[in-house]
Amino acid sequence: MNSRKWTGLFLKTLIIGGVAGLFTSFFVKPAYYTTNFNPFNAFELLGVVLFFLGLGFVFSVVSQTGFFAYLFINRFGLSLFRTFWPTVQVLLIAFVLFDLIYFPYNALDGETSIFWFILIAAAILGYGWIISEIKARETNRRAFIPALFLMVVITAVEWVPGLRTSGTDYAWLMIIPLLACNTYQLLMLHRLTGSDKSGSKTEASPSAKTNTNKA
């Protein structure tokens, strides 16, 4: 993939993150907007919009950093664990889902029902599963587990700063742009690299190109 495509991917992902962050703020922080409508204060309202738009841009950059880390980790895992790499990824996914339930619940000393943390973890897994199925159908079945690894493990790692903040507002403001950006990057990568159903160029099977050259 050439620099023009990478630049286009970066800018489009940045816009998606900004829009997702701004859209989420309408529901998470509605008071920031309503206070500027009565009386109407255009300057302050613009400031609020730019703030949440910029916050979405920041989360988009976090997502893109995690995405590049995912590409490296996937290739490194394939070279290190070889055929066992999918199994290792599944174990890591299970471990991270457990962490998303146990540690936030434990940090709140049981003040919030564990049901909500189970629901959040299940929602992330369910959404990631749907996106991974789309990825697998557009490329090959071997791409399913790496895609699910990105959508669950990498997204959870990127989400750590949001989980450490007091309250849940900024956690929600962060997770929506992260999921949106990771989804876009994952589903666009094979289109930009020209990958096909055979998986000859997909990120899930980097050794395929070498095998082709040897043939």
C-alpha positions in Angstrom: 0.0 0.0 0.0 1.4 3.4 -1.0 1.7 6.5 1.1 -1.4 8.1 -0.6 -3.6 5.3 0.5 -2.2 5.4 4.0 -2.8 9.1 4.2 -6.3 8.7 2.9 -6.9 5.9 5.5 -5.5 8.1 8.3 -7.6 11.2 7.4 -10.9 9.2 6.9 -10.4 7.4 10.2 -9.6 10.7 11.9 -12.9 12.1 10.6 -14.8 9.0 11.7 -13.4 9.3 15.2 -14.2 13.0 15.4 -17.8 12.5 14.2 -18.3 9.5 16.5 -17.0 11.4 19.5 -19.2 14.4 18.7 -22.3 12.2 18.2 -21.7 10.3 21.4 -21.3 13.5 23.4 -24.9 14.5 22.5 -26.1 11.5 24.6 -23.4 11.3 27.2 -23.0 15.1 27.9 -26.3 16.7 26.8 -26.1 19.3 29.6 -23.0 20.9 27.8 -25.3 21.7 24.9 -28.6 22.6 26.6 -27.1 25.2 28.9 -25.9 27.1 25.8 -29.4 27.2 24.2 -31.2 29.0 27.0 -30.0 31.7 26.5 -28.5 30.9 23.2 -24.7 31.3 23.2 -23.2 30.6 19.8 -19.6 31.1 20.8 -19.8 28.7 23.8 -21.8 26.2 21.8 -19.1 26.2 19.1 -16.5 25.7 21.7 -18.3 22.6 23.1 -18.6 21.2 19.6 -15.0 21.7 18.8 -14.0 20.2 22.2 -15.8 17.0 21.6 -14.8 16.9 18.0 -11.2 17.2 19.0 -11.6 14.6 21.7 -12.9 12.2 19.0 -9.8 13.1 16.9 -7.6 12.1 19.8 -9.4 8.8 20.3 -9.0 8.2 16.6 -5.3 8.6 16.8 -5.3 6.1 19.7 -7.2 3.7 17.6 -4.8 4.0 14.7 -1.8 3.5 16.9 -3.4 0.4 18.3 -4.3 -0.8 14.7 -0.7 -0.6 13.6 0.4 -2.4 16.8 -2.2 -5.1 15.9 -0.6 -5.6 12.5 2.8 -6.0 14.0 1.6 -8.3 16.8 -0.3 -10.5 14.3 2.7 -11.0 12.1 5.0 -11.5 15.1 2.5 -14.0 16.6 2.4 -16.0 13.4 6.1 -16.2 13.2 6.5 -17.2 16.9 3.5 -19.5 17.5 2.8 -20.5 13.9 -0.2 -22.9 13.8 -0.8 -22.3 17.5 -1.3 -18.5 17.0 -5.1 -18.7 16.6 -5.4 -20.7 19.8 -3.3 -18.1 21.6 -5.5 -15.3 20.3 -8.6 -17.1 21.5 -7.1 -17.5 25.0 -6.2 -13.8 25.0 -9.7 -12.8 24.0 -11.1 -14.9 26.8 -8.7 -13.4 29.3 -9.5 -9.8 28.3 -13.2 -10.4 28.5 -12.7 -11.7 32.0 -10.7 -8.6 32.8 -13.4 -6.3 31.5 -15.8 -7.9 34.0 -13.7 -8.6 37.1 -11.4 -5.6 37.5 -14.0 -2.8 36.9 -16.4 -4.6 39.2 -13.8 -5.1 41.9 -12.6 -1.5 41.6 -16.1 -0.3 42.5 -16.3 -2.6 45.5 -19.6 -4.1 44.4 -21.4 -0.7 44.2 -22.5 -1.5 40.7 -24.1 -4.9 39.8 -21.7 -7.3 38.0 -24.5 -7.8 35.5 -23.7 -4.5 33.8 -20.0 -5.4 33.4 -21.0 -8.8 31.9 -23.4 -6.9 29.5 -20.7 -4.5 28.4 -18.2 -7.4 27.8 -20.9 -9.4 25.9 -21.8 -6.3 23.8 -18.1 -5.8 22.8 -17.8 -9.5 22.0 -21.0 -9.6 20.0 -20.2 -6.5 18.0 -16.7 -7.7 17.4 -18.1 -11.1 16.3 -20.4 -9.5 13.7 -17.5 -7.3 12.3 -15.2 -10.3 12.2 -17.8 -12.3 10.3 -18.0 -9.6 7.7 -14.2 -9.5 7.5 -14.0 -13.3 7.0 -16.7 -13.3 4.3 -14.9 -10.5 2.4 -11.5 -12.2 2.7 -11.2 -15.7 4.1 -12.2 -17.7 7.2 -8.6 -17.5 8.6 -9.1 -13.8 9.1 -12.0 -14.3 11.6 -9.9 -14.8 14.8 -7.3 -12.1 14.0 -10.2 -9.7 13.4 -12.0 -10.7 16.6 -8.6 -10.2 18.4 -8.5 -6.6 17.1 -12.1 -5.8 18.0 -11.9 -7.2 21.5 -8.3 -7.3 22.8 -6.8 -4.3 21.0 -9.9 -2.2 21.6 -9.9 -3.1 25.3 -6.2 -2.1 25.6 -6.9 1.2 23.9 -9.9 1.8 26.2 -7.8 1.5 29.4 -7.4 5.3 29.9 -11.2 5.7 29.6 -11.8 3.0 32.2 -9.5 4.6 34.7 -11.4 7.9 34.7 -13.8 8.6 37.5 -17.4 8.0 36.4 -18.5 6.4 33.1 -19.0 9.4 30.9 -15.5 9.5 29.4 -15.4 5.7 29.1 -18.5 5.9 26.8 -17.0 8.9 25.0 -13.9 6.8 24.2 -15.3 3.4 23.4 -17.7 4.5 20.6 -15.0 6.3 18.5 -12.6 3.4 19.2 -15.0 0.8 17.9 -16.0 2.9 14.9 -12.4 3.6 13.9 -11.2 0.0 14.4 -14.2 -1.3 12.4 -13.4 1.1 9.5 -9.7 0.3 9.5 -10.3 -3.5 9.7 -12.8 -3.5 6.9 -10.9 -1.1 4.6 -7.4 -2.7 4.9 -8.0 -5.6 2.5 -9.7 -3.2 0.0 -6.7 -0.9 0.1 -4.1 -3.7 -0.2 -6.1 -5.5 -2.9 -6.7 -8.7 -0.9 -9.0 -11.3 -2.3 -11.0 -14.3 -1.1 -7.9 -16.5 -1.3 -6.2 -14.5 1.4 -3.0 -14.2 -0.6 -2.4 -10.7 0.7 -4.4 -10.5 3.9 -3.0 -9.6 7.2 -4.1 -12.9 8.5 -1.7 -14.9 6.3 1.5 -12.8 5.7 3.5 -15.9 4.6 1.3 -16.4 1.6 3.2 -13.9 -0.5 6.5 -15.6 0.3 5.1 -19.0 -0.7 3.8 -17.6 -4.0 7.2 -16.2 -4.8 8.8 -19.5 -4.1 6.3 -21.2 -6.5 
